[in-house]
């Protein structure tokens, strides 16, 4: 299972939230996060991410240059969002400072 997860995330993945597409992929310039047509280069230290765990729902928030760019609530059992959050944690800006 862990080997399969590693293979999936080496190239990237996405999922759909309502009518929006959201995910992460790797490029020669480093990893990028995307939300529909918006793309964010994760090697740039201008981003941050939060995951708020609630009793019934969770909340994902992505900041770019101090401004909230992506924010949505999701069901507690939505594993794809948790998976993406964990990948983003691995690429936190301090790794590139």
N, C-alpha and C positions, 0 to 999 in steps of 0.2 A: 504494500500500500504506500509506504513512504517513498519507495523508488518510483512508483507511478506518479505521485505528486511532484517529485523532483523533475521528471521528464516533462510533465505538463507545464510547469512554471519556468523551465529553461527558455522556452520560446514565448510564452505568454498565454493569457487566457482572457476571456471576457464573459459577461453575463448581461442579461436584460433586466431593467427595472422599469416596469410600466412600458413606455415607448422609448426609453433611453438605453443606450449601450454604454457599458462601463467596464474598464479592464486595464490591464498592464501588459506591456510587451517589451522585449529587448531589442536594442538597435546597436549599431557600431558606436554610437555616441553614449551608450548606456541605457538603462531602463527608462521607459516613458509610461506615464499614466494617461489614460484618455477617458473622456466623457463626451460621447457623440463625436463631434468634430474638434473639440478642444483637446490639446495635447500639452502635457507638462513633463519637462525633462527632469528626472529625479536626481541627476548629478548636480543640478543647481541647488544650492542650499536655501533657496527661497520658499520652501514648502514645509508644511507640518500636517499631521493627521491626528484625529481624535476618534475614539470609539467610546460612546457612552452606553453603558449597559443598564437597561431599565428592567422593571419587573415583568412587563408584558412585551415591550418593544425595545429595540436598540436604535442608536443613532450614529451614523457615520458622517464625519465632517472632514473635508480637505481644504487646507488654506494654501494660497499661493501669494507670495509677497505680502503676507499679513491680511489678505482679504479672503473671506470664505467664498470658495468657488463651487464646491460640491457639498451638498447636504441632503440627506434623506434618512427617513426612519425605515426600519425593516424588521421582519419577524425574527424572533429569537432563534429559530431553527434554520435560518438562512446561512448555511455554511460557506457559500461562495464569498459573501462579504467578509466573513471572519478570515477566510483564506487570503483574500486580497489585503486585508489589514495586516496580517502577519508578514506578508511579503513586503509591504511598505515599511514595516518596522525594521526589516533587514537592510533597507536602503535609506535609513534616516540620514538627514544632512550631516550629522557629526562624522559619518564615515567618509565624507568627501572634504571635510574642512582641513 
